[in-house]
Amino acid sequence: MSDKRRRRLPRNVREQEIIDAALHVFSKRGYHAAVVDEIAELAGISKPMVYLYLGSKEGLFVACLRRESQRLAATFKEAAQAGGATPEQRLWAGLNAFFAFVTEHRDAWLVLHRQAPDQSEVISAELAEARRSIMAVVAGLVGQGISEGGRPGLGEQDADFVAHALVGAADSLTEWMERHPGQSPERMTIGLMNMMWVGMRNVLTGEVWTPPRET
């Protein structure tokens, strides 16, 4: 029996070790091919104890999804809040932290982005809640920019619209990163800022695009 298996740990610490092991196995095998035996072995705990802690393979996956989505949202929010005095600085810091998370926590991103969307209703509901949480953080940041810019006519719905555009673009760019390895978080953030911030800045200063008139 390994040293890990012999150790007596507080429940919350042991649970995090199990989630760490599950995250690694799910990212490597995929949800359907993953087996609890391998997770238990990697965590240094018996299979029945894994079920006692987290209930089922689905419960393990939900626990991974919940923890990593909360970490991602917190990473973005904390970086944005500490990023600077202007909306531009805060958005830059938040997006840079997002792409750094994707780069540094590949197991987590594979589970969140690649595997979770195609699973059970329970997992889909957890993923939807995770996405709402991240969207709320981004919308709050955009809303601050609108408020500080003093733009009449722009409000909560506009912030939500921009948040969906930003999160959708960032998600898509992680796929691009897979096909173009070696891209730094900073390089990815610069590219997205060039595509998104210039337009946002113009709107905040009162410039908007209108459809061309028919001739």
C-alpha positions, -999 to +999 in steps of 0.1 A: +000+000+000+014+034-010+022+062+015-006+082+000-031+054+007-019+050+043-021+087+052-051+099+073-062+132+058-090+156+066-120+149+044-117+182+024-081+175+016-087+139+006-116+151-016-094+175-034-069+148-041-096+126-055-108+155-078-072+161-089-069+124-099-102+124-116-094+156-136-062+140-149-080+107-159-110+124-175-087+147-195-066+118-207-093+091-213-125+111-218-156+107-197-169+074-211-135+056-212-124+068-178-128+042-150-131+048-113-105+021-106-078+042-122-089+073-104-089+055-071-054+041-078-040+075-088-056+091-057-042+064-034-076+054-021-099+024-025-127+024-051-155+022-025-140+052-007-141+072-040-179+064-042-183+073-005-167+107-011-183+117-044-211+092-051-205+081-087-184+087-118-209+114-128-204+129-094-167+129-099-170+147-132-194+173-118-170+180-089-142+185-114-163+208-136-175+228-106-141+233-090-123+242-122-150+266-135-150+284-102-112+286-104-114+301-139-140+326-129-121+337-098-088+339-118-104+362-144-122+383-118-092+388-095-069+397-124-094+422-138-100+438-104-063+443-098-056+451-134-058+489-134-080+520-132-095+519-167-119+494-183-092+487-210-066+478-184-090+456-165-101+438-196-065+433-207-056+418-173-087+395-172-082+381-207-045+376-202-053+356-170-079+336-189-054+325-216-028+319-190-052+296-172-059+277-204-022+273-211-012+263-176-042+241-167-047+219-198-064+191-179-090+215-166-096+232-199-100+198-217-127+188-193-145+222-193-143+229-230-140+196-248-158+169-228-185+185-206-208+198-234-217+163-247-226+146-214-257+140-193-283+165-183-268+168-148-234+176-163-249+199-189-268+218-162-236+222-142-217+234-173-245+259-180-243+273-144-205+275-148-209+295-180-234+318-164-210+325-136-182+334-159-205+354-181-217+374-151-181+383-142-174+395-177-207+414-180-199+431-147-166+443-160-181+456-192-209+472-172-183+491-152-168+504-184-202+516-196-209+533-163-175+549-161-178+560-197-211+578-189-227+566-221-265+573-221-285+546-238-262+518-229-271+495-201-272+460-187-284+443-219-255+459-238-230+447-212-245+412-215-243+413-253-206+423-252-199+396-226-214+369-248-193+381-277-161+382-256-166+348-240-175+332-273-145+347-290-121+336-262-135+301-262-131+298-300-095+311-298-086+283-275-093+259-304-070+281-325-043+278-299-045+240-302-037+243-339-010+269-334+011+257-304+036+280-288+012+311-287+017+329-255-012+342-234+000+377-240+000+372-278-035+358-276-048+386-255-033+413-278-050+397-308-084+396-290-080+431-277-072+444-312-104+427-325-127+435-296-115+465-276-112+490-304-149+485-313-159+486-276-139+518-270-155+535-300-190+526-287-181+539-252-170+572-267-202+575-288-192+561-322-214+534-336-217+516-369-248+520-389-258+500-420-249+517-453-278+534-471-291+518-502-284+538-534 
